[in-house]
Structure formats: structure tokens, C-alpha cells
Amino acid sequence: MSYEVETYAKNQMVKIPRGEIVLRDDRIKHKWKVEIKPFLLAKYPVTQDLYYDITQKAPSSSKGNQNPVENVSWYDAIQFCNLLSQREGLRESYSISSNGEDVTCDWESEGYRLPTEAEWEYGCRAGTTEVIYGEIDKIAWYKENSIGKTHEAGKKEPNAWGLYDMLGNVWEWCWDVYDEKVYGSYRIFRGGGWSDPARGCLASNRRRSHPTFYIDDLGLRLAKSLKEFDVYY
């Protein structure tokens, strides 16, 4: 089955309201507040079906059309966002240098992009201060129930904003650099995956790796900027 990608935002994304979130980095014992503008966030992680439809590539180890795509690097995720934007006739969010390594984001673009880690955590918590939005077995595929693979997206219970698989199944790339002074170009991913214990699947957990890194429990979820006067149905 092929997604109707020309209406992906309308059919597959949720409007997230404005607000604020306090992030923390336990490594350096630092907290900071981030203001969140209204934006769109996908109900589900990007599936293998959608990824193949846009890229003609099938990198995943756990095969299943509606399973989250995995084995995608941060650079792969950026390219996917631009390709989907092109398919829908939208201005691309990302400008990529000729060497493919330097990426800038146009936050005013109507194209698809990765969420910032603040947007991701804000969406995951869904208006609460909790680090988990339900009983772990009811909301997430993780080490104790995944039988060593990903599962079809959307089969566990969503959070209060209607977002599925925010915890477990696959980790999800975010836009942000982790700590440039210490780790260089390493980017952040969030959410926990099928191979993690319950303590690895929390809204506050942060991981990072080089943007060329890929593994079988790491995928992506789409975001899209909204202007505050936009009407979205």
C-alpha cells in the first residue's frame, strides 16, 4: 500500500499547541527552558512503506510495510524530508552543501523537517510533566515485549495528543547538535527503541551519534512549521 503523500500533513500530522518545556542534560547537570511555537508533528514514525515510496530504498532490518523505517542516518533523514517536500511541491526546509555535510534549516519553510529535541520532548509529554505517558507495556515496544524487532506503528496506545510510538519501537532523530565543543557534529535522537529496557524509554532520555550513524532501532518522525495565523484542519 502506498501513502497518499500529497496529503501527508493533513492526514498524518497533529497540530501541537504553543507552550514551553524545560530540558535537562544530566551529563553536565544543566537545565534550560525552551519556548515552543505551534507546529505539526506526525502521529507515527516514518514507515518503511512511506520511506520506500519517496526514496526507492528499503534499508530496514525488521521488514514490514507499516513498521518504522530504521537503519537511516541523520543525513538520510534530512534528505528524506526534502524529497517529501519536493513531492508535495513545498519549499524545502533544508539547504545542503555540495559536500553533503553542512546543513542549514529554513524555519519559515512550509516543508517537512525533523523536530527539534525540545519539540520532540514537548510532544512526547503532551502537556504533562511526566516522563512516561502510560503503562510501558501498553504504550511501547521495548526489550521485554518486542521479541527483538520493530512492530507496526500505531498498535500501542497514543499519548494525550494522539501521538503513537513516541516511546519505544525506534529512536527518532532530532535536528539538534548535541554538544559541538565536545562531540563535534553529533546529533540527538530521542524516545528509546525495541532493544531498550523500560528505563531507556523515557521522555527525558537523550542520546547522540555522528550524523552518518545508522542502526536497526533508529528512525525518524516528521515535523512541519506553522505560522501562528495559519488555519489547520
C-alpha positions as CSV (number, residue, x, y, z in Angstrom):
1,M,0.0,0.0,0.0
2,S,1.3,3.5,-0.9
3,Y,0.6,6.5,1.3
4,E,-1.2,9.5,-0.3
5,V,1.8,11.6,0.2
6,E,0.3,14.7,-1.4
7,T,-1.9,15.0,1.7
8,Y,0.5,13.6,4.2
9,A,0.4,16.6,6.6
10,K,-3.4,16.7,6.5
11,N,-3.9,13.0,7.1
12,Q,-1.0,12.1,9.3
13,M,0.0,15.1,11.4
14,V,-1.2,16.6,14.6
15,K,-1.2,20.3,15.5
16,I,0.8,20.8,18.6
17,P,0.0,24.0,20.6
18,R,2.4,26.6,21.8
19,G,4.0,26.2,25.2
20,E,7.3,25.7,26.9
21,I,9.5,22.8,28.0
22,V,12.4,22.5,30.4
23,L,15.2,20.3,29.0
24,R,18.0,18.9,31.0
25,D,21.4,17.4,30.4
26,D,22.3,15.1,33.2
27,R,25.8,14.7,31.9
28,I,26.7,18.3,32.8
29,K,23.8,18.9,35.3
30,H,22.3,21.7,33.2
31,K,18.6,22.7,32.7
32,W,17.2,25.2,30.3
33,K,13.8,26.4,29.2
34,V,12.6,26.5,25.6
35,E,9.6,28.3,24.2
36,I,7.6,26.2,21.7
37,K,5.7,27.7,18.8
38,P,2.7,25.9,17.3
39,F,3.9,23.2,14.9
40,L,2.8,19.9,13.3
41,L,4.1,16.6,14.4
42,A,3.4,13.2,12.7
43,K,1.2,10.8,14.5
44,Y,3.6,7.9,13.7
45,P,7.3,7.4,13.0
46,V,8.0,7.3,9.2
47,T,7.1,3.8,8.0
48,Q,9.0,1.6,5.6
49,D,6.2,2.0,3.1
50,L,6.4,5.8,3.0
51,Y,10.2,5.8,3.0
52,Y,10.4,3.4,0.1
53,D,7.7,5.4,-1.8
54,I,9.8,8.5,-1.6
55,T,13.3,7.2,-1.8
56,Q,13.0,3.8,-3.5
57,K,15.2,2.5,-0.7
58,A,14.5,-0.2,1.8
59,P,17.2,-0.1,4.5
60,S,15.3,-1.7,7.4
61,S,16.4,-4.9,9.1
62,S,12.9,-5.7,10.5
63,K,10.8,-5.9,7.4
64,G,7.2,-4.7,7.5
65,N,5.5,-2.1,5.3
66,Q,3.9,-0.3,8.3
67,N,6.8,-0.9,10.6
68,P,9.0,2.2,11.3
69,V,11.9,2.6,8.9
70,E,15.3,2.1,10.6
71,N,18.9,1.9,9.6
72,V,18.7,5.5,8.5
73,S,21.4,8.1,9.3
74,W,20.7,11.7,10.2
75,Y,21.8,12.7,6.7
76,D,19.3,10.1,5.3
77,A,16.6,11.6,7.4
78,I,17.3,15.2,6.2
79,Q,17.3,14.0,2.5
80,F,14.0,12.2,3.1
81,C,12.4,15.4,4.5
82,N,13.5,17.4,1.4
83,L,12.4,14.7,-1.0
84,L,8.9,14.5,0.5
85,S,8.7,18.3,0.4
86,Q,9.6,18.2,-3.3
87,R,6.9,15.5,-3.9
88,E,4.3,17.8,-2.4
89,G,5.5,21.0,-4.1
90,L,6.6,22.6,-0.9
91,R,9.7,24.7,-0.3
92,E,12.4,22.5,1.2
93,S,13.3,23.1,4.8
94,Y,16.9,22.1,4.4
95,S,19.8,23.5,2.3
96,I,22.6,21.0,1.9
97,S,26.2,22.0,0.9
98,S,27.8,20.4,-2.1
99,N,29.9,18.1,0.1
100,G,26.7,16.9,1.7
101,E,27.9,17.7,5.2
102,D,26.8,21.2,6.0
103,V,23.0,21.6,6.6
104,T,21.0,24.7,7.4
105,C,17.3,24.8,8.2
106,D,14.8,27.4,7.0
107,W,12.4,27.5,9.9
108,E,9.9,29.6,7.9
109,S,9.6,27.0,5.2
110,E,6.4,25.0,4.8
111,G,8.4,21.9,4.0
112,Y,8.9,18.8,6.2
113,R,11.7,18.7,8.7
114,L,12.9,16.9,11.8
115,P,11.6,18.1,15.1
116,T,13.9,19.9,17.4
117,E,14.6,17.9,20.6
118,A,12.6,20.5,22.5
119,E,9.6,20.0,20.2
120,W,10.1,16.2,20.4
121,E,10.0,16.1,24.2
122,Y,7.2,18.7,24.4
123,G,5.2,16.5,22.0
124,C,6.0,13.3,23.9
125,R,5.0,14.7,27.3
126,A,1.7,16.1,25.8
127,G,1.1,18.8,28.3
128,T,2.2,16.9,31.4
129,T,5.4,16.8,33.4
130,E,5.6,13.0,33.3
131,V,8.5,11.2,31.6
132,I,6.2,8.4,30.5
133,Y,2.6,8.7,29.3
134,G,1.2,5.3,30.4
135,E,2.0,1.8,31.4
136,I,5.1,0.8,29.5
137,D,3.6,-2.4,28.0
138,K,0.5,-0.5,26.8
139,I,2.4,2.3,25.1
140,A,5.7,1.0,23.9
141,W,7.6,-1.8,22.1
142,Y,10.7,-2.3,24.2
143,K,13.1,-5.0,25.2
144,E,10.6,-7.0,27.3
145,N,7.9,-7.3,24.7
146,S,9.4,-6.6,21.3
147,I,10.8,-10.1,20.6
148,G,13.9,-8.5,19.1
149,K,12.4,-6.4,16.3
150,T,10.3,-3.4,15.4
151,H,6.5,-3.6,15.1
152,E,3.7,-2.0,13.1
153,A,3.4,1.7,14.0
154,G,0.3,2.8,15.9
155,K,-0.6,-0.6,17.6
156,K,0.1,0.7,21.1
157,E,-1.8,3.4,22.9
158,P,-1.1,7.0,22.0
159,N,-0.3,9.9,24.3
160,A,-2.9,12.5,25.2
161,W,-2.2,14.4,21.9
162,G,-2.7,11.4,19.7
163,L,0.9,10.6,19.0
164,Y,1.9,7.0,18.8
165,D,5.2,5.2,19.4
166,M,6.8,8.3,20.9
167,L,8.5,5.8,23.3
168,G,9.9,2.5,22.1
169,N,9.8,0.8,18.7
170,V,12.6,3.1,17.3
171,W,14.6,6.0,18.5
172,E,13.9,9.2,16.4
173,W,16.5,11.6,15.0
174,C,16.1,15.3,16.0
175,W,17.6,18.3,14.4
176,D,19.9,19.4,17.2
177,V,23.6,19.2,17.6
178,Y,24.3,17.6,21.0
179,D,27.4,19.4,22.2
180,E,29.6,20.8,19.4
181,K,32.6,21.7,21.6
182,V,32.8,18.1,23.0
183,Y,31.2,15.9,20.3
184,G,31.5,18.0,17.1
185,S,28.7,17.3,14.6
186,Y,26.9,14.6,16.7
187,R,23.1,14.9,16.5
188,I,20.5,14.0,19.1
189,F,18.0,11.2,18.9
190,R,15.1,10.5,21.4
191,G,12.5,8.1,22.6
192,G,14.0,4.6,23.1
193,G,13.7,1.6,20.9
194,W,12.7,-2.0,20.7
195,S,16.0,-3.2,22.2
196,D,16.0,-0.9,25.3
197,P,14.8,-1.7,28.8
198,A,12.0,0.3,30.3
199,R,14.3,2.8,31.8
200,G,15.6,3.6,28.3
201,C,12.1,4.6,27.1
202,L,11.5,7.9,28.9
203,A,10.6,11.4,27.5
204,S,13.7,12.9,29.1
205,N,16.3,10.4,27.8
206,R,18.9,11.9,25.3
207,R,21.3,10.0,23.1
208,R,23.6,11.2,20.3
209,S,25.8,10.0,17.5
210,H,27.5,11.1,14.3
211,P,25.1,12.1,11.5
212,T,26.4,9.2,9.4
213,F,25.5,6.7,12.1
214,Y,22.7,4.2,11.5
215,I,21.4,1.2,13.4
216,D,18.4,-1.1,13.4
217,D,16.5,0.7,16.2
218,L,16.8,4.3,14.9
219,G,14.4,6.1,12.6
220,L,12.6,9.4,12.3
221,R,9.3,11.3,12.8
222,L,8.3,14.3,10.7
223,A,7.6,17.8,11.8
224,K,6.4,20.9,10.0
225,S,6.5,24.6,10.9
226,L,3.3,26.5,11.3
227,K,2.8,30.3,11.3
228,E,0.5,31.3,14.1
229,F,-2.1,32.8,11.8
230,D,-2.3,29.5,9.7
231,V,-5.6,27.7,9.8
232,Y,-5.0,23.9,10.0
233,Y,-7.8,21.3,9.8
